[in-house]
Amino acid sequence: MENRSRNEQYLPRTLLMYDNGFRVLFDCSYACWRLPELVRGALAHPNGHAFAGGGFWIERC
């Protein structure tokens, strides 16, 4: 086995790079990167762990 990881992030990136008919509503990964304390506070588990999620919401303009 080659121990390869897959990431589907390239699909929405490609769509948004070449089609101006969509806009991003929310990206969990970006929010975690830019606002870590706010996300940690909103999504914290009672045992102290924080979760970021992987949601990415877009809409057609």
PDBQT receptor file of N, H, CA, C and O in Angstrom, charges set to zero:
ATOM      1  N   MET A   1       0.845  -1.181   0.000  1.00  0.00    +0.000 N 
ATOM      2  CA  MET A   1       0.000   0.000   0.000  1.00  0.00    +0.000 C 
ATOM      3  C   MET A   1       0.889   1.242   0.000  1.00  0.00    +0.000 C 
ATOM      4  O   MET A   1       1.936   1.260   0.646  1.00  0.00    +0.000 OA
ATOM      5  N   GLU A   2       0.471   2.275  -0.722  1.00  0.00    +0.000 N 
ATOM      6  H   GLU A   2      -0.380   2.260  -1.247  1.00  0.00    +0.000 HD
ATOM      7  CA  GLU A   2       1.303   3.461  -0.905  1.00  0.00    +0.000 C 
ATOM      8  C   GLU A   2       1.057   4.571   0.110  1.00  0.00    +0.000 C 
ATOM      9  O   GLU A   2       1.737   5.595   0.051  1.00  0.00    +0.000 OA
ATOM     10  N   ASN A   3       0.120   4.414   1.031  1.00  0.00    +0.000 N 
ATOM     11  H   ASN A   3      -0.432   3.582   1.079  1.00  0.00    +0.000 HD
ATOM     12  CA  ASN A   3      -0.161   5.393   2.079  1.00  0.00    +0.000 C 
ATOM     13  C   ASN A   3      -0.434   6.791   1.507  1.00  0.00    +0.000 C 
ATOM     14  O   ASN A   3       0.215   7.760   1.902  1.00  0.00    +0.000 OA
ATOM     15  N   ARG A   4      -1.372   6.894   0.600  1.00  0.00    +0.000 N 
ATOM     16  H   ARG A   4      -1.899   6.107   0.279  1.00  0.00    +0.000 HD
ATOM     17  CA  ARG A   4      -1.739   8.173  -0.005  1.00  0.00    +0.000 C 
ATOM     18  C   ARG A   4      -3.007   8.712   0.638  1.00  0.00    +0.000 C 
ATOM     19  O   ARG A   4      -3.921   7.957   0.969  1.00  0.00    +0.000 OA
ATOM     20  N   SER A   5      -3.048  10.002   0.806  1.00  0.00    +0.000 N 
ATOM     21  H   SER A   5      -2.305  10.615   0.537  1.00  0.00    +0.000 HD
ATOM     22  CA  SER A   5      -4.240  10.665   1.327  1.00  0.00    +0.000 C 
ATOM     23  C   SER A   5      -4.968  11.360   0.189  1.00  0.00    +0.000 C 
ATOM     24  O   SER A   5      -4.348  11.772  -0.791  1.00  0.00    +0.000 OA
ATOM     25  N   ARG A   6      -6.257  11.487   0.316  1.00  0.00    +0.000 N 
ATOM     26  H   ARG A   6      -6.760  11.152   1.113  1.00  0.00    +0.000 HD
ATOM     27  CA  ARG A   6      -7.067  12.180  -0.688  1.00  0.00    +0.000 C 
ATOM     28  C   ARG A   6      -7.717  13.400  -0.045  1.00  0.00    +0.000 C 
ATOM     29  O   ARG A   6      -8.081  13.378   1.131  1.00  0.00    +0.000 OA
ATOM     30  N   ASN A   7      -7.853  14.438  -0.815  1.00  0.00    +0.000 N 
ATOM     31  H   ASN A   7      -7.557  14.455  -1.770  1.00  0.00    +0.000 HD
ATOM     32  CA  ASN A   7      -8.496  15.646  -0.335  1.00  0.00    +0.000 C 
ATOM     33  C   ASN A   7      -9.336  16.216  -1.468  1.00  0.00    +0.000 C 
ATOM     34  O   ASN A   7      -8.810  16.519  -2.538  1.00  0.00    +0.000 OA
ATOM     35  N   GLU A   8     -10.615  16.363  -1.246  1.00  0.00    +0.000 N 
ATOM     36  H   GLU A   8     -11.042  16.117  -0.376  1.00  0.00    +0.000 HD
ATOM     37  CA  GLU A   8     -11.514  16.844  -2.286  1.00  0.00    +0.000 C 
ATOM     38  C   GLU A   8     -11.617  18.359  -2.332  1.00  0.00    +0.000 C 
ATOM     39  O   GLU A   8     -12.471  18.886  -3.046  1.00  0.00    +0.000 OA
ATOM     40  N   GLN A   9     -10.778  19.078  -1.598  1.00  0.00    +0.000 N 
ATOM     41  H   GLN A   9     -10.084  18.650  -1.019  1.00  0.00    +0.000 HD
ATOM     42  CA  GLN A   9     -10.814  20.529  -1.604  1.00  0.00    +0.000 C 
ATOM     43  C   GLN A   9     -10.548  21.116  -2.982  1.00  0.00    +0.000 C 
ATOM     44  O   GLN A   9     -10.992  22.226  -3.275  1.00  0.00    +0.000 OA
ATOM     45  N   TYR A  10      -9.836  20.396  -3.824  1.00  0.00    +0.000 N 
ATOM     46  H   TYR A  10      -9.475  19.495  -3.586  1.00  0.00    +0.000 HD
ATOM     47  CA  TYR A  10      -9.528  20.932  -5.148  1.00  0.00    +0.000 C 
ATOM     48  C   TYR A  10     -10.786  21.077  -6.008  1.00  0.00    +0.000 C 
ATOM     49  O   TYR A  10     -10.791  21.895  -6.928  1.00  0.00    +0.000 OA
ATOM     50  N   LEU A  11     -11.835  20.328  -5.747  1.00  0.00    +0.000 N 
ATOM     51  H   LEU A  11     -11.832  19.664  -5.000  1.00  0.00    +0.000 HD
ATOM     52  CA  LEU A  11     -13.055  20.420  -6.551  1.00  0.00    +0.000 C 
ATOM     53  C   LEU A  11     -13.764  21.764  -6.394  1.00  0.00    +0.000 C 
ATOM     54  O   LEU A  11     -14.025  22.420  -7.402  1.00  0.00    +0.000 OA
ATOM     55  N   PRO A  12     -14.086  22.205  -5.170  1.00  0.00    +0.000 N 
ATOM     56  CA  PRO A  12     -14.720  23.527  -5.076  1.00  0.00    +0.000 C 
ATOM     57  C   PRO A  12     -13.778  24.649  -5.506  1.00  0.00    +0.000 C 
ATOM     58  O   PRO A  12     -14.226  25.659  -6.049  1.00  0.00    +0.000 OA
ATOM     59  N   ARG A  13     -12.490  24.481  -5.270  1.00  0.00    +0.000 N 
ATOM     60  H   ARG A  13     -12.126  23.661  -4.828  1.00  0.00    +0.000 HD
ATOM     61  CA  ARG A  13     -11.536  25.511  -5.691  1.00  0.00    +0.000 C 
ATOM     62  C   ARG A  13     -11.571  25.674  -7.209  1.00  0.00    +0.000 C 
ATOM     63  O   ARG A  13     -11.615  26.795  -7.716  1.00  0.00    +0.000 OA
ATOM     64  N   THR A  14     -11.551  24.573  -7.919  1.00  0.00    +0.000 N 
ATOM     65  H   THR A  14     -11.515  23.663  -7.507  1.00  0.00    +0.000 HD
ATOM     66  CA  THR A  14     -11.593  24.625  -9.376  1.00  0.00    +0.000 C 
ATOM     67  C   THR A  14     -12.892  25.258  -9.857  1.00  0.00    +0.000 C 
ATOM     68  O   THR A  14     -12.875  26.097 -10.757  1.00  0.00    +0.000 OA
ATOM     69  N   LEU A  15     -14.003  24.870  -9.272  1.00  0.00    +0.000 N 
ATOM     70  H   LEU A  15     -14.016  24.188  -8.540  1.00  0.00    +0.000 HD
ATOM     71  CA  LEU A  15     -15.285  25.445  -9.641  1.00  0.00    +0.000 C 
ATOM     72  C   LEU A  15     -15.289  26.958  -9.442  1.00  0.00    +0.000 C 
ATOM     73  O   LEU A  15     -15.728  27.700 -10.321  1.00  0.00    +0.000 OA
ATOM     74  N   LEU A  16     -14.803  27.414  -8.293  1.00  0.00    +0.000 N 
ATOM     75  H   LEU A  16     -14.446  26.812  -7.579  1.00  0.00    +0.000 HD
ATOM     76  CA  LEU A  16     -14.834  28.840  -7.984  1.00  0.00    +0.000 C 
ATOM     77  C   LEU A  16     -13.808  29.647  -8.772  1.00  0.00    +0.000 C 
ATOM     78  O   LEU A  16     -14.007  30.841  -9.000  1.00  0.00    +0.000 OA
ATOM     79  N   MET A  17     -12.723  29.020  -9.189  1.00  0.00    +0.000 N 
ATOM     80  H   MET A  17     -12.561  28.050  -9.004  1.00  0.00    +0.000 HD
ATOM     81  CA  MET A  17     -11.705  29.726  -9.975  1.00  0.00    +0.000 C 
ATOM     82  C   MET A  17     -12.206  30.054 -11.374  1.00  0.00    +0.000 C 
ATOM     83  O   MET A  17     -11.836  31.088 -11.930  1.00  0.00    +0.000 OA
ATOM     84  N   TYR A  18     -13.038  29.198 -11.954  1.00  0.00    +0.000 N 
ATOM     85  H   TYR A  18     -13.339  28.358 -11.502  1.00  0.00    +0.000 HD
ATOM     86  CA  TYR A  18     -13.410  29.346 -13.356  1.00  0.00    +0.000 C 
ATOM     87  C   TYR A  18     -14.889  29.615 -13.588  1.00  0.00    +0.000 C 
ATOM     88  O   TYR A  18     -15.341  29.566 -14.732  1.00  0.00    +0.000 OA
ATOM     89  N   ASP A  19     -15.645  29.893 -12.559  1.00  0.00    +0.000 N 
ATOM     90  H   ASP A  19     -15.278  29.932 -11.630  1.00  0.00    +0.000 HD
ATOM     91  CA  ASP A  19     -17.060  30.174 -12.720  1.00  0.00    +0.000 C 
ATOM     92  C   ASP A  19     -17.456  31.265 -11.732  1.00  0.00    +0.000 C 
ATOM     93  O   ASP A  19     -17.440  31.043 -10.521  1.00  0.00    +0.000 OA
ATOM     94  N   ASN A  20     -17.807  32.432 -12.236  1.00  0.00    +0.000 N 
ATOM     95  H   ASN A  20     -17.820  32.613 -13.220  1.00  0.00    +0.000 HD
ATOM     96  CA  ASN A  20     -18.197  33.556 -11.378  1.00  0.00    +0.000 C 
ATOM     97  C   ASN A  20     -19.654  33.481 -10.939  1.00  0.00    +0.000 C 
ATOM     98  O   ASN A  20     -20.155  34.415 -10.312  1.00  0.00    +0.000 OA
ATOM     99  N   GLY A  21     -20.333  32.404 -11.253  1.00  0.00    +0.000 N 
ATOM    100  H   GLY A  21     -19.926  31.646 -11.762  1.00  0.00    +0.000 HD
ATOM    101  CA  GLY A  21     -21.740  32.263 -10.925  1.00  0.00    +0.000 C 
ATOM    102  C   GLY A  21     -22.009  31.737  -9.525  1.00  0.00    +0.000 C 
ATOM    103  O   GLY A  21     -23.154  31.430  -9.194  1.00  0.00    +0.000 OA
ATOM    104  N   PHE A  22     -20.979  31.628  -8.699  1.00  0.00    +0.000 N 
ATOM    105  H   PHE A  22     -20.049  31.878  -8.968  1.00  0.00    +0.000 HD
ATOM    106  CA  PHE A  22     -21.143  31.141  -7.328  1.00  0.00    +0.000 C 
ATOM    107  C   PHE A  22     -20.479  32.096  -6.351  1.00  0.00    +0.000 C 
ATOM    108  O   PHE A  22     -19.558  32.831  -6.707  1.00  0.00    +0.000 OA
ATOM    109  N   ARG A  23     -20.953  32.077  -5.132  1.00  0.00    +0.000 N 
ATOM    110  H   ARG A  23     -21.701  31.480  -4.843  1.00  0.00    +0.000 HD
ATOM    111  CA  ARG A  23     -20.268  32.813  -4.066  1.00  0.00    +0.000 C 
ATOM    112  C   ARG A  23     -20.215  31.939  -2.823  1.00  0.00    +0.000 C 
ATOM    113  O   ARG A  23     -21.103  31.121  -2.583  1.00  0.00    +0.000 OA
ATOM    114  N   VAL A  24     -19.176  32.123  -2.049  1.00  0.00    +0.000 N 
ATOM    115  H   VAL A  24     -18.455  32.788  -2.245  1.00  0.00    +0.000 HD
ATOM    116  CA  VAL A  24     -18.961  31.343  -0.823  1.00  0.00    +0.000 C 
ATOM    117  C   VAL A  24     -19.775  31.965   0.302  1.00  0.00    +0.000 C 
ATOM    118  O   VAL A  24     -19.673  33.165   0.556  1.00  0.00    +0.000 OA
ATOM    119  N   LEU A  25     -20.572  31.161   0.968  1.00  0.00    +0.000 N 
ATOM    120  H   LEU A  25     -20.655  30.186   0.762  1.00  0.00    +0.000 HD
ATOM    121  CA  LEU A  25     -21.334  31.620   2.125  1.00  0.00    +0.000 C 
ATOM    122  C   LEU A  25     -20.557  31.393   3.417  1.00  0.00    +0.000 C 
ATOM    123  O   LEU A  25     -20.493  32.272   4.276  1.00  0.00    +0.000 OA
ATOM    124  N   PHE A  26     -19.967  30.207   3.546  1.00  0.00    +0.000 N 
ATOM    125  H   PHE A  26     -20.019  29.493   2.848  1.00  0.00    +0.000 HD
ATOM    126  CA  PHE A  26     -19.216  29.897   4.763  1.00  0.00    +0.000 C 
ATOM    127  C   PHE A  26     -18.269  28.743   4.496  1.00  0.00    +0.000 C 
ATOM    128  O   PHE A  26     -18.600  27.806   3.770  1.00  0.00    +0.000 OA
ATOM    129  N   ASP A  27     -17.087  28.822   5.091  1.00  0.00    +0.000 N 
ATOM    130  H   ASP A  27     -16.818  29.583   5.681  1.00  0.00    +0.000 HD
ATOM    131  CA  ASP A  27     -16.076  27.772   4.977  1.00  0.00    +0.000 C 
ATOM    132  C   ASP A  27     -15.529  27.504   6.378  1.00  0.00    +0.000 C 
ATOM    133  O   ASP A  27     -14.847  28.348   6.959  1.00  0.00    +0.000 OA
ATOM    134  N   CYS A  28     -15.833  26.327   6.909  1.00  0.00    +0.000 N 
ATOM    135  H   CYS A  28     -16.387  25.641   6.437  1.00  0.00    +0.000 HD
ATOM    136  CA  CYS A  28     -15.403  25.983   8.269  1.00  0.00    +0.000 C 
ATOM    137  C   CYS A  28     -13.882  26.023   8.427  1.00  0.00    +0.000 C 
ATOM    138  O   CYS A  28     -13.375  26.512   9.437  1.00  0.00    +0.000 OA
ATOM    139  N   SER A  29     -13.173  25.522   7.455  1.00  0.00    +0.000 N 
ATOM    140  H   SER A  29     -13.585  25.124   6.635  1.00  0.00    +0.000 HD
ATOM    141  CA  SER A  29     -11.717  25.495   7.533  1.00  0.00    +0.000 C 
ATOM    142  C   SER A  29     -11.145  26.913   7.611  1.00  0.00    +0.000 C 
ATOM    143  O   SER A  29     -10.245  27.181   8.407  1.00  0.00    +0.000 OA
ATOM    144  N   TYR A  30     -11.668  27.810   6.788  1.00  0.00    +0.000 N 
ATOM    145  H   TYR A  30     -12.399  27.592   6.142  1.00  0.00    +0.000 HD
ATOM    146  CA  TYR A  30     -11.208  29.199   6.806  1.00  0.00    +0.000 C 
ATOM    147  C   TYR A  30     -11.551  29.867   8.141  1.00  0.00    +0.000 C 
ATOM    148  O   TYR A  30     -10.726  30.585   8.706  1.00  0.00    +0.000 OA
ATOM    149  N   ALA A  31     -12.750  29.636   8.636  1.00  0.00    +0.000 N 
ATOM    150  H   ALA A  31     -13.421  29.053   8.177  1.00  0.00    +0.000 HD
ATOM    151  CA  ALA A  31     -13.151  30.215   9.917  1.00  0.00    +0.000 C 
ATOM    152  C   ALA A  31     -12.237  29.738  11.038  1.00  0.00    +0.000 C 
ATOM    153  O   ALA A  31     -11.874  30.518  11.918  1.00  0.00    +0.000 OA
ATOM    154  N   CYS A  32     -11.864  28.467  11.010  1.00  0.00    +0.000 N 
ATOM    155  H   CYS A  32     -12.159  27.833  10.295  1.00  0.00    +0.000 HD
ATOM    156  CA  CYS A  32     -10.956  27.924  12.029  1.00  0.00    +0.000 C 
ATOM    157  C   CYS A  32      -9.582  28.575  11.945  1.00  0.00    +0.000 C 
ATOM    158  O   CYS A  32      -8.934  28.822  12.963  1.00  0.00    +0.000 OA
ATOM    159  N   TRP A  33      -9.155  28.843  10.738  1.00  0.00    +0.000 N 
ATOM    160  H   TRP A  33      -9.681  28.642   9.912  1.00  0.00    +0.000 HD
ATOM    161  CA  TRP A  33      -7.837  29.445  10.537  1.00  0.00    +0.000 C 
ATOM    162  C   TRP A  33      -7.829  30.918  10.944  1.00  0.00    +0.000 C 
ATOM    163  O   TRP A  33      -6.875  31.375  11.573  1.00  0.00    +0.000 OA
ATOM    164  N   ARG A  34      -8.895  31.679  10.590  1.00  0.00    +0.000 N 
ATOM    165  H   ARG A  34      -9.670  31.308  10.079  1.00  0.00    +0.000 HD
ATOM    166  CA  ARG A  34      -8.945  33.110  10.855  1.00  0.00    +0.000 C 
ATOM    167  C   ARG A  34      -9.482  33.458  12.240  1.00  0.00    +0.000 C 
ATOM    168  O   ARG A  34      -9.074  34.463  12.823  1.00  0.00    +0.000 OA
ATOM    169  N   LEU A  35     -10.388  32.648  12.771  1.00  0.00    +0.000 N 
ATOM    170  H   LEU A  35     -10.720  31.832  12.297  1.00  0.00    +0.000 HD
ATOM    171  CA  LEU A  35     -11.058  32.948  14.040  1.00  0.00    +0.000 C 
ATOM    172  C   LEU A  35     -11.023  31.740  14.974  1.00  0.00    +0.000 C 
ATOM    173  O   LEU A  35     -12.077  31.272  15.404  1.00  0.00    +0.000 OA
ATOM    174  N   PRO A  36      -9.844  31.228  15.296  1.00  0.00    +0.000 N 
ATOM    175  CA  PRO A  36      -9.772  29.969  16.052  1.00  0.00    +0.000 C 
ATOM    176  C   PRO A  36     -10.455  30.013  17.411  1.00  0.00    +0.000 C 
ATOM    177  O   PRO A  36     -11.114  29.045  17.790  1.00  0.00    +0.000 OA
ATOM    178  N   GLU A  37     -10.322  31.090  18.145  1.00  0.00    +0.000 N 
ATOM    179  H   GLU A  37      -9.786  31.877  17.838  1.00  0.00    +0.000 HD
ATOM    180  CA  GLU A  37     -10.938  31.165  19.483  1.00  0.00    +0.000 C 
ATOM    181  C   GLU A  37     -12.458  31.186  19.394  1.00  0.00    +0.000 C 
ATOM    182  O   GLU A  37     -13.138  30.550  20.200  1.00  0.00    +0.000 OA
ATOM    183  N   LEU A  38     -12.991  31.912  18.422  1.00  0.00    +0.000 N 
ATOM    184  H   LEU A  38     -12.439  32.428  17.768  1.00  0.00    +0.000 HD
ATOM    185  CA  LEU A  38     -14.441  31.986  18.248  1.00  0.00    +0.000 C 
ATOM    186  C   LEU A  38     -15.010  30.624  17.862  1.00  0.00    +0.000 C 
ATOM    187  O   LEU A  38     -16.029  30.201  18.407  1.00  0.00    +0.000 OA
ATOM    188  N   VAL A  39     -14.361  29.942  16.934  1.00  0.00    +0.000 N 
ATOM    189  H   VAL A  39     -13.533  30.286  16.491  1.00  0.00    +0.000 HD
ATOM    190  CA  VAL A  39     -14.819  28.614  16.511  1.00  0.00    +0.000 C 
ATOM    191  C   VAL A  39     -14.676  27.621  17.652  1.00  0.00    +0.000 C 
ATOM    192  O   VAL A  39     -15.577  26.816  17.888  1.00  0.00    +0.000 OA
ATOM    193  N   ARG A  40     -13.568  27.666  18.354  1.00  0.00    +0.000 N 
ATOM    194  H   ARG A  40     -12.836  28.319  18.162  1.00  0.00    +0.000 HD
ATOM    195  CA  ARG A  40     -13.352  26.758  19.484  1.00  0.00    +0.000 C 
ATOM    196  C   ARG A  40     -14.430  26.959  20.538  1.00  0.00    +0.000 C 
ATOM    197  O   ARG A  40     -14.939  25.989  21.100  1.00  0.00    +0.000 OA
ATOM    198  N   GLY A  41     -14.782  28.216  20.810  1.00  0.00    +0.000 N 
ATOM    199  H   GLY A  41     -14.369  29.004  20.353  1.00  0.00    +0.000 HD
ATOM    200  CA  GLY A  41     -15.823  28.500  21.797  1.00  0.00    +0.000 C 
ATOM    201  C   GLY A  41     -17.201  28.039  21.354  1.00  0.00    +0.000 C 
ATOM    202  O   GLY A  41     -17.997  27.570  22.168  1.00  0.00    +0.000 OA
ATOM    203  N   ALA A  42     -17.481  28.172  20.064  1.00  0.00    +0.000 N 
ATOM    204  H   ALA A  42     -16.834  28.553  19.403  1.00  0.00    +0.000 HD
ATOM    205  CA  ALA A  42     -18.800  27.796  19.544  1.00  0.00    +0.000 C 
ATOM    206  C   ALA A  42     -18.960  26.287  19.400  1.00  0.00    +0.000 C 
ATOM    207  O   ALA A  42     -20.064  25.766  19.560  1.00  0.00    +0.000 OA
ATOM    208  N   LEU A  43     -17.871  25.577  19.099  1.00  0.00    +0.000 N 
ATOM    209  H   LEU A  43     -16.974  26.000  18.969  1.00  0.00    +0.000 HD
ATOM    210  CA  LEU A  43     -17.965  24.148  18.809  1.00  0.00    +0.000 C 
ATOM    211  C   LEU A  43     -17.249  23.269  19.826  1.00  0.00    +0.000 C 
ATOM    212  O   LEU A  43     -16.949  22.108  19.547  1.00  0.00    +0.000 OA
ATOM    213  N   ALA A  44     -16.980  23.815  20.987  1.00  0.00    +0.000 N 
ATOM    214  H   ALA A  44     -17.224  24.758  21.213  1.00  0.00    +0.000 HD
ATOM    215  CA  ALA A  44     -16.243  23.047  21.992  1.00  0.00    +0.000 C 
ATOM    216  C   ALA A  44     -17.093  21.919  22.572  1.00  0.00    +0.000 C 
ATOM    217  O   ALA A  44     -18.298  22.059  22.784  1.00  0.00    +0.000 OA
ATOM    218  N   HIS A  45     -16.434  20.824  22.813  1.00  0.00    +0.000 N 
ATOM    219  H   HIS A  45     -15.456  20.711  22.641  1.00  0.00    +0.000 HD
ATOM    220  CA  HIS A  45     -17.060  19.676  23.467  1.00  0.00    +0.000 C 
ATOM    221  C   HIS A  45     -16.902  19.872  24.972  1.00  0.00    +0.000 C 
ATOM    222  O   HIS A  45     -15.914  20.470  25.398  1.00  0.00    +0.000 OA
ATOM    223  N   PRO A  46     -17.830  19.395  25.787  1.00  0.00    +0.000 N 
ATOM    224  CA  PRO A  46     -17.711  19.568  27.246  1.00  0.00    +0.000 C 
ATOM    225  C   PRO A  46     -16.405  19.037  27.842  1.00  0.00    +0.000 C 
ATOM    226  O   PRO A  46     -15.977  19.521  28.891  1.00  0.00    +0.000 OA
ATOM    227  N   ASN A  47     -15.760  18.054  27.202  1.00  0.00    +0.000 N 
ATOM    228  H   ASN A  47     -16.107  17.661  26.351  1.00  0.00    +0.000 HD
ATOM    229  CA  ASN A  47     -14.511  17.528  27.762  1.00  0.00    +0.000 C 
ATOM    230  C   ASN A  47     -13.295  18.376  27.387  1.00  0.00    +0.000 C 
ATOM    231  O   ASN A  47     -12.162  18.018  27.711  1.00  0.00    +0.000 OA
ATOM    232  N   GLY A  48     -13.531  19.509  26.700  1.00  0.00    +0.000 N 
ATOM    233  H   GLY A  48     -14.451  19.800  26.438  1.00  0.00    +0.000 HD
ATOM    234  CA  GLY A  48     -12.429  20.421  26.395  1.00  0.00    +0.000 C 
ATOM    235  C   GLY A  48     -11.910  20.365  24.976  1.00  0.00    +0.000 C 
ATOM    236  O   GLY A  48     -11.171  21.256  24.557  1.00  0.00    +0.000 OA
ATOM    237  N   HIS A  49     -12.277  19.336  24.223  1.00  0.00    +0.000 N 
ATOM    238  H   HIS A  49     -12.877  18.612  24.564  1.00  0.00    +0.000 HD
ATOM    239  CA  HIS A  49     -11.825  19.250  22.844  1.00  0.00    +0.000 C 
ATOM    240  C   HIS A  49     -12.640  20.194  21.962  1.00  0.00    +0.000 C 
ATOM    241  O   HIS A  49     -13.819  20.436  22.222  1.00  0.00    +0.000 OA
ATOM    242  N   ALA A  50     -12.007  20.722  20.927  1.00  0.00    +0.000 N 
ATOM    243  H   ALA A  50     -11.049  20.526  20.716  1.00  0.00    +0.000 HD
ATOM    244  CA  ALA A  50     -12.709  21.589  19.982  1.00  0.00    +0.000 C 
ATOM    245  C   ALA A  50     -12.694  20.934  18.607  1.00  0.00    +0.000 C 
ATOM    246  O   ALA A  50     -11.740  20.247  18.241  1.00  0.00    +0.000 OA
ATOM    247  N   PHE A  51     -13.739  21.151  17.873  1.00  0.00    +0.000 N 
ATOM    248  H   PHE A  51     -14.514  21.708  18.170  1.00  0.00    +0.000 HD
ATOM    249  CA  PHE A  51     -13.862  20.567  16.546  1.00  0.00    +0.000 C 
ATOM    250  C   PHE A  51     -14.095  21.675  15.529  1.00  0.00    +0.000 C 
ATOM    251  O   PHE A  51     -14.804  22.643  15.804  1.00  0.00    +0.000 OA
ATOM    252  N   ALA A  52     -13.494  21.526  14.354  1.00  0.00    +0.000 N 
ATOM    253  H   ALA A  52     -12.918  20.739  14.131  1.00  0.00    +0.000 HD
ATOM    254  CA  ALA A  52     -13.625  22.556  13.331  1.00  0.00    +0.000 C 
ATOM    255  C   ALA A  52     -14.705  22.223  12.312  1.00  0.00    +0.000 C 
ATOM    256  O   ALA A  52     -15.397  23.124  11.837  1.00  0.00    +0.000 OA
ATOM    257  N   GLY A  53     -14.858  21.000  11.979  1.00  0.00    +0.000 N 
ATOM    258  H   GLY A  53     -14.296  20.268  12.364  1.00  0.00    +0.000 HD
ATOM    259  CA  GLY A  53     -15.811  20.633  10.941  1.00  0.00    +0.000 C 
ATOM    260  C   GLY A  53     -15.201  20.781   9.561  1.00  0.00    +0.000 C 
ATOM    261  O   GLY A  53     -14.072  21.251   9.421  1.00  0.00    +0.000 OA
ATOM    262  N   GLY A  54     -15.927  20.391   8.571  1.00  0.00    +0.000 N 
ATOM    263  H   GLY A  54     -16.844  20.009   8.684  1.00  0.00    +0.000 HD
ATOM    264  CA  GLY A  54     -15.407  20.447   7.212  1.00  0.00    +0.000 C 
ATOM    265  C   GLY A  54     -16.418  20.997   6.233  1.00  0.00    +0.000 C 
ATOM    266  O   GLY A  54     -16.311  20.751   5.032  1.00  0.00    +0.000 OA
ATOM    267  N   GLY A  55     -17.387  21.729   6.717  1.00  0.00    +0.000 N 
ATOM    268  H   GLY A  55     -17.473  21.929   7.693  1.00  0.00    +0.000 HD
ATOM    269  CA  GLY A  55     -18.427  22.243   5.841  1.00  0.00    +0.000 C 
ATOM    270  C   GLY A  55     -17.947  23.375   4.944  1.00  0.00    +0.000 C 
ATOM    271  O   GLY A  55     -17.072  24.160   5.308  1.00  0.00    +0.000 OA
ATOM    272  N   PHE A  56     -18.549  23.431   3.759  1.00  0.00    +0.000 N 
ATOM    273  H   PHE A  56     -19.260  22.793   3.463  1.00  0.00    +0.000 HD
ATOM    274  CA  PHE A  56     -18.229  24.477   2.796  1.00  0.00    +0.000 C 
ATOM    275  C   PHE A  56     -19.519  24.798   2.055  1.00  0.00    +0.000 C 
ATOM    276  O   PHE A  56     -19.988  23.995   1.248  1.00  0.00    +0.000 OA
ATOM    277  N   TRP A  57     -20.096  25.970   2.324  1.00  0.00    +0.000 N 
ATOM    278  H   TRP A  57     -19.715  26.622   2.980  1.00  0.00    +0.000 HD
ATOM    279  CA  TRP A  57     -21.384  26.332   1.750  1.00  0.00    +0.000 C 
ATOM    280  C   TRP A  57     -21.179  27.371   0.656  1.00  0.00    +0.000 C 
ATOM    281  O   TRP A  57     -20.505  28.381   0.860  1.00  0.00    +0.000 OA
ATOM    282  N   ILE A  58     -21.777  27.107  -0.518  1.00  0.00    +0.000 N 
ATOM    283  H   ILE A  58     -22.325  26.287  -0.683  1.00  0.00    +0.000 HD
ATOM    284  CA  ILE A  58     -21.765  28.053  -1.616  1.00  0.00    +0.000 C 
ATOM    285  C   ILE A  58     -23.187  28.187  -2.152  1.00  0.00    +0.000 C 
ATOM    286  O   ILE A  58     -24.044  27.342  -1.894  1.00  0.00    +0.000 OA
ATOM    287  N   GLU A  59     -23.421  29.256  -2.899  1.00  0.00    +0.000 N 
ATOM    288  H   GLU A  59     -22.724  29.942  -3.109  1.00  0.00    +0.000 HD
ATOM    289  CA  GLU A  59     -24.712  29.408  -3.562  1.00  0.00    +0.000 C 
ATOM    290  C   GLU A  59     -24.506  29.957  -4.965  1.00  0.00    +0.000 C 
ATOM    291  O   GLU A  59     -23.524  30.642  -5.248  1.00  0.00    +0.000 OA
ATOM    292  N   ARG A  60     -25.440  29.644  -5.818  1.00  0.00    +0.000 N 
ATOM    293  H   ARG A  60     -26.238  29.088  -5.587  1.00  0.00    +0.000 HD
ATOM    294  CA  ARG A  60     -25.401  30.163  -7.184  1.00  0.00    +0.000 C 
ATOM    295  C   ARG A  60     -25.931  31.586  -7.156  1.00  0.00    +0.000 C 
ATOM    296  O   ARG A  60     -26.979  31.855  -6.570  1.00  0.00    +0.000 OA
ATOM    297  N   CYS A  61     -25.206  32.489  -7.787  1.00  0.00    +0.000 N 
ATOM    298  H   CYS A  61     -24.354  32.270  -8.263  1.00  0.00    +0.000 HD
ATOM    299  CA  CYS A  61     -25.607  33.913  -7.822  1.00  0.00    +0.000 C 
ATOM    300  C   CYS A  61     -26.675  34.153  -8.860  1.00  0.00    +0.000 C 
ATOM    301  O   CYS A  61     -27.129  35.285  -9.028  1.00  0.00    +0.000 OA
TER     302      CYS A  61
